[in-house]
Amino acid sequence: MADDAKPFLQVENLTVRFPVKRGGMFGGKAYLYAVDDISFQLKRGQTLAIVGESGSGKTTAALACARLVPAHSGKVVLDGQDFLAASDVELRKARAKVQFIFQDPYSSLNPRLRAEKIVREPLDSLQTIPAEKRDEVVQKLFKAVGLRPEQMRLFPHQFSGGQRQRIGIARALATQPALIICDEPVSALDVAVQAQILNLLRDLQSDLGLSYLFISHDLGVVQHMCDEVAVMYMGKIVEHASRLDLFNAPQHPYTKALLSAVPSVDKERREAQKRILIPGDPPDPIDPPKGCRFANRCPIAQDICSRSEPALEVKRRGQGESGHRAACHRVDVA
Amino acid sequence: MALLEVENLRVELTLRGNIAPVIDDVSFSLEAGETLSFVGESGCGKSMTALAIMGLLPDKVGRIAAGSIRFDGEDLAKASDKRMREIRGNEISMIFQEPMTSLNPVYTIGEQISEVLRRHQNLGAKAAHAKAVELLDAVRIPNPAARINDYPFQMSGGQRQRVMIAIALACEPKILIADEPTTALDVTVQAQIFDLLRDLRKQTGTAIILITHDMGAVAEMAERMIVMYAGRKAEDGPVEPIIAHARHPYTKGLIACVPHLHAELTEERERLVEIGGIVPGLAEFGANRCLFASRCGLRSQKCLDQRPQEQKFEAGHASACWHAEAV
């Protein structure tokens, strides 16, 4: 189909900023650019992972894609339609196509509603299917995520963490979305339960042809789930590549440092891996440095890095269609 | 003699009138300068073991019902509260998971580090302050003389955890218990904290008990590990052989259920191994059978009839599984 070749989600120059108060009586308004001019695409049935440390803007980027925080500028095109410009009626229709799975399965479910009502809620509010069919859909969803029918009548507190995340997934599937944004879907779960949820997400993806925008800080999980990876640092994408390219041939020094910091049970990897230390903390996000934002912690920074900001450009051909891109002056362009 | 010898420890919690053995007949020893890791899911008794050693079991709810905790020849299970207060901080210290909540928000970090020194080593205010600056420098906080007057909210998560380590190491303890010290931190910060702990151990010879759920962290940090399940020891021994060939199905599951980064990534992605079900509730703790049986693929009638005995393998490797040979 021609439709499949087109990206389902297209994000162009997306910027999200938050006003912050400056001290003093005459302190003017300042802005924190949580997401600063990022662009990416996601095809149907694929998974794009956004990785980065806390404060890198990955969650804000995801929220902005779902219009859960207002974007300052840029475009989010969803299935050919400008999502950010959509009017109320259009928005309601478009919302059915994008759903969200949240990090914390404890706080993201309404404790006063029964599980079946939680899963049914998006159907009721977005009205994608007639009312008499909704019960049947809810039953199917419970089965699809591995919950038993008798559990439909229970309240969230009667479920374990993993089961609650399954309810969250069922709710996200209710409106038959094409894109699910998963914001750290397993980081609040025990390791043994993580595996169950990750396997479920992959099964659902191959059964239903879902696209995932997968936000995580756990590189092991990302490696297992993604087709492509974008690495964020202080609101910018610093590297974007296919899964194998990024993990086997990282280009940006920040990505290298991030990968080298992950402890591993693989003895071979531990011995081959040279730890790249990045000292200190990221600079103040309200007043980011002029040049490369990573320059003050970068082991290979030179004068040019603090003077001008590197663009995200193709450094290697790589496997992905759009090549292996990185934003670094010190990495040669292919 | 080992620095710490725990023998047949049994810790009971009394909840709503029911008594549950959250630590059930656990024995282990810790040598000076060694790093020992406790691994398992939440609710398996890792933190309870640490609290029992520290004498910090929840008041009126938890108690040591049997067994001994011998530290330098002294039984901590029978020590008085006064004696335990001397030992805590001086001889055995602990750092916690949440560096945000374990520091007092209304005191500067300098005051919080000095407090330990003044209380335990009877230093004067000036001497304690000077030592606190030294300690901050030792945990690699830049510009320690100025940062010492900061409040916890002025520091990042990684820096707060460094301050916690400085407090824990202030009196040069013989044992440092680190309860999930990096779970709340980013990976690059975690790597920094691990490096710091390794270096400090080299310099001071402090033995470390590292509690974690991350097998990767165990592989990087520890020489020996103990896998806990439902208050019992599932497997115990040197780290490398266990990771190479675990002898308990639970350990094997714990290693296989996490997608790890490998030296060379390939196109294939195998389905993750699932350990079905969850850790049993407290009501089932203490039963005379294998508590892992309900989640285990190797279950036989014997597992349901009798609690497994330890099967020994080479180099002090032991597994509490009836089918350890077959794993």
Chai-1 contact restraints between the chains, C-beta under 6 A:
chainA,res_idxA,chainB,res_idxB,connection_type,confidence,min_distance_angstrom,max_distance_angstrom,comment,restraint_id
A,E53,B,D186,contact,1.0,0.0,6.0,A-B,restraint_1
A,S54,B,D186,contact,1.0,0.0,6.0,A-B,restraint_2
A,S160,B,I278,contact,1.0,0.0,6.0,A-B,restraint_3
A,D190,B,E41,contact,1.0,0.0,6.0,A-B,restraint_4
A,D190,B,S42,contact,1.0,0.0,6.0,A-B,restraint_5
A,V191,B,H213,contact,1.0,0.0,6.0,A-B,restraint_6
A,V191,B,C257,contact,1.0,0.0,6.0,A-B,restraint_7
A,V191,B,V258,contact,1.0,0.0,6.0,A-B,restraint_8
A,A192,B,E41,contact,1.0,0.0,6.0,A-B,restraint_9
A,A192,B,C257,contact,1.0,0.0,6.0,A-B,restraint_10
A,A192,B,I275,contact,1.0,0.0,6.0,A-B,restraint_11
A,A195,B,C257,contact,1.0,0.0,6.0,A-B,restraint_12
A,A195,B,L272,contact,1.0,0.0,6.0,A-B,restraint_13
A,A195,B,E274,contact,1.0,0.0,6.0,A-B,restraint_14
A,Q196,B,E274,contact,1.0,0.0,6.0,A-B,restraint_15
A,L198,B,L272,contact,1.0,0.0,6.0,A-B,restraint_16
A,N199,B,R271,contact,1.0,0.0,6.0,A-B,restraint_17
A,N199,B,L272,contact,1.0,0.0,6.0,A-B,restraint_18
A,G220,B,P259,contact,1.0,0.0,6.0,A-B,restraint_19
A,G220,B,H260,contact,1.0,0.0,6.0,A-B,restraint_20
A,G220,B,L261,contact,1.0,0.0,6.0,A-B,restraint_21
A,V221,B,P259,contact,1.0,0.0,6.0,A-B,restraint_22
A,Q223,B,L261,contact,1.0,0.0,6.0,A-B,restraint_23
A,H224,B,P259,contact,1.0,0.0,6.0,A-B,restraint_24
A,L244,B,L265,contact,1.0,0.0,6.0,A-B,restraint_25
A,F247,B,L265,contact,1.0,0.0,6.0,A-B,restraint_26
A,N248,B,L265,contact,1.0,0.0,6.0,A-B,restraint_27
A,A261,B,V187,contact,1.0,0.0,6.0,A-B,restraint_28
A,A261,B,T188,contact,1.0,0.0,6.0,A-B,restraint_29
A,A261,B,A191,contact,1.0,0.0,6.0,A-B,restraint_30
A,V262,B,V187,contact,1.0,0.0,6.0,A-B,restraint_31
A,V262,B,L261,contact,1.0,0.0,6.0,A-B,restraint_32
A,P263,B,G216,contact,1.0,0.0,6.0,A-B,restraint_33
A,P263,B,A217,contact,1.0,0.0,6.0,A-B,restraint_34
A,P263,B,E220,contact,1.0,0.0,6.0,A-B,restraint_35
A,S264,B,G216,contact,1.0,0.0,6.0,A-B,restraint_36
A,S264,B,H260,contact,1.0,0.0,6.0,A-B,restraint_37
A,S264,B,L261,contact,1.0,0.0,6.0,A-B,restraint_38
A,V265,B,M215,contact,1.0,0.0,6.0,A-B,restraint_39
A,V265,B,G216,contact,1.0,0.0,6.0,A-B,restraint_40
A,V265,B,A219,contact,1.0,0.0,6.0,A-B,restraint_41
A,V265,B,I243,contact,1.0,0.0,6.0,A-B,restraint_42
A,V265,B,H260,contact,1.0,0.0,6.0,A-B,restraint_43
A,D266,B,H262,contact,1.0,0.0,6.0,A-B,restraint_44
A,D266,B,A263,contact,1.0,0.0,6.0,A-B,restraint_45
A,E268,B,A263,contact,1.0,0.0,6.0,A-B,restraint_46
A,R269,B,H262,contact,1.0,0.0,6.0,A-B,restraint_47
A,R269,B,A263,contact,1.0,0.0,6.0,A-B,restraint_48
A,A272,B,A263,contact,1.0,0.0,6.0,A-B,restraint_49
A,I278,B,T188,contact,1.0,0.0,6.0,A-B,restraint_50
A,D281,B,S156,contact,1.0,0.0,6.0,A-B,restraint_51
